[in-house]
């Protein structure tokens, strides 16, 4: 069944999404210890690919529109879709690692921030605001609210912190497909957009910049960066709407979703 083009899932869908989401989150838990000064983003990606394969799962990104990696790794002013490679992490670098796995046909999609070496104060504040904006957006998810309520909650919080929300990328529906309706904007007006209903599955994944919100795509046709070279951060959860709120499918089993977990 669909509503406004958005699929409504049953109980078995929640079980499938919890299994896929848990694996994606576990992989990011495990990769955390491998993020350090001198490490390369390509080596991190190879570790992730091995973890996906060892779990008997499938990477959703390898082969997706020609992409050839098991993760996107976005460092410093890279907003999203950073391609793993020879880049060596330096002291103070912040990075988002985004992983999507397929388990029994269900897609688990999550990303979080990591730090190489010592975290500086500006980056720390950006990471905290971005994390908190995701959780504030999730708090707006319950039947009867709208997708505009989610975007409004995120945008108004971020802008009160004198940071900006990226407009060029958004969250998305998922389930037994990688990307599906609706587009989940991280900005907007309260009370607008489709109404949330039990059984809807989607990601919320705000990208927040220390500077202006504008982005540009590099020549590789994947990597998005801030136009003003300001730092950017992102957190992402996959969630399902329940009768009285929502369930987060991609909670960190080890409590490592925030990089200052230690």
Secondary structure as the mmCIF struct_conf table of DSSP 4:
data_model
#
loop_
_struct_conf.conf_type_id
_struct_conf.id
_struct_conf.beg_label_comp_id
_struct_conf.beg_label_asym_id
_struct_conf.beg_label_seq_id
_struct_conf.end_label_comp_id
_struct_conf.end_label_asym_id
_struct_conf.end_label_seq_id
STRN STRN1 UNK A 2 UNK A 3
TURN_TY1_P TURN_TY1_P1 UNK A 4 UNK A 5
STRN STRN2 UNK A 6 UNK A 7
HELX_RH_AL_P HELX_RH_AL_P1 UNK A 11 UNK A 31
HELX_RH_3T_P HELX_RH_3T_P1 UNK A 32 UNK A 34
TURN_TY1_P TURN_TY1_P2 UNK A 37 UNK A 38
STRN STRN3 UNK A 40 UNK A 40
HELX_RH_AL_P HELX_RH_AL_P2 UNK A 41 UNK A 54
TURN_TY1_P TURN_TY1_P3 UNK A 55 UNK A 56
STRN STRN4 UNK A 58 UNK A 59
BEND BEND1 UNK A 60 UNK A 61
TURN_TY1_P TURN_TY1_P4 UNK A 62 UNK A 63
HELX_RH_3T_P HELX_RH_3T_P2 UNK A 64 UNK A 66
BEND BEND2 UNK A 70 UNK A 70
STRN STRN5 UNK A 72 UNK A 75
TURN_TY1_P TURN_TY1_P5 UNK A 76 UNK A 77
STRN STRN6 UNK A 78 UNK A 80
HELX_LH_PP_P HELX_LH_PP_P1 UNK A 82 UNK A 84
BEND BEND3 UNK A 85 UNK A 86
HELX_LH_PP_P HELX_LH_PP_P2 UNK A 87 UNK A 87
STRN STRN7 UNK A 88 UNK A 88
HELX_LH_PP_P HELX_LH_PP_P3 UNK A 89 UNK A 89
TURN_TY1_P TURN_TY1_P6 UNK A 91 UNK A 92
STRN STRN8 UNK A 94 UNK A 103
TURN_TY1_P TURN_TY1_P7 UNK A 104 UNK A 105
STRN STRN9 UNK A 106 UNK A 115
BEND BEND4 UNK A 116 UNK A 117
HELX_LH_PP_P HELX_LH_PP_P4 UNK A 118 UNK A 120
HELX_RH_AL_P HELX_RH_AL_P3 UNK A 121 UNK A 139
TURN_TY1_P TURN_TY1_P8 UNK A 140 UNK A 140
BEND BEND5 UNK A 142 UNK A 142
TURN_TY1_P TURN_TY1_P9 UNK A 143 UNK A 144
STRN STRN10 UNK A 146 UNK A 146
HELX_RH_AL_P HELX_RH_AL_P4 UNK A 147 UNK A 160
TURN_TY1_P TURN_TY1_P10 UNK A 161 UNK A 162
STRN STRN11 UNK A 164 UNK A 165
BEND BEND6 UNK A 167 UNK A 168
STRN STRN12 UNK A 171 UNK A 173
BEND BEND7 UNK A 175 UNK A 179
STRN STRN13 UNK A 180 UNK A 184
BEND BEND8 UNK A 186 UNK A 187
TURN_TY1_P TURN_TY1_P11 UNK A 190 UNK A 191
BEND BEND9 UNK A 193 UNK A 194
STRN STRN14 UNK A 195 UNK A 195
HELX_LH_PP_P HELX_LH_PP_P5 UNK A 196 UNK A 196
TURN_TY1_P TURN_TY1_P12 UNK A 198 UNK A 199
STRN STRN15 UNK A 201 UNK A 204
STRN STRN16 UNK A 207 UNK A 209
BEND BEND10 UNK A 210 UNK A 211
BEND BEND11 UNK A 213 UNK A 213
STRN STRN17 UNK A 215 UNK A 217
TURN_TY1_P TURN_TY1_P13 UNK A 219 UNK A 220
BEND BEND12 UNK A 221 UNK A 222
STRN STRN18 UNK A 224 UNK A 226
TURN_TY1_P TURN_TY1_P14 UNK A 227 UNK A 228
STRN STRN19 UNK A 232 UNK A 234
STRN STRN20 UNK A 236 UNK A 236
STRN STRN21 UNK A 237 UNK A 241
BEND BEND13 UNK A 243 UNK A 245
STRN STRN22 UNK A 246 UNK A 248
TURN_TY1_P TURN_TY1_P15 UNK A 249 UNK A 250
TURN_TY1_P TURN_TY1_P16 UNK A 253 UNK A 254
BEND BEND14 UNK A 255 UNK A 255
BEND BEND15 UNK A 257 UNK A 258
TURN_TY1_P TURN_TY1_P17 UNK A 259 UNK A 260
#
